[in-house]
Amino acid sequence: MGPFEMVVAIVAITAIASIVRAKYGVVRRDKGEEFVARGPDPEADRLRAELKALKDRVAVLERLATDGSSALEREFEKLRDRD
């Protein structure tokens, strides 16, 4: 193996190692490495709940657009009362 191939191999190994560290949450701090546990994110949970609520509302609006006009008026009243 020549010097060029060795440099390429070292760079490739370093890149792969940094990708693996990032994937598993290993963070380098001062002297040594520390594992950072990734727990549930309350902000992500809140956003998921909000997204679910918005999807439900869109489903209702899609159903309203295909129903008759009297059903449409009743559903709009339900939505106004809900907020």
Buried (B, 14 or more C-beta within 10 A) or exposed (E): EEEEEEEEEEEEEEEEEEEEBEEEEBEEEEEEEEEEEEEEEEEEEEEEEEEEEEEEEEEBEEEBEEEEEEEBEEBEEEEEEEE
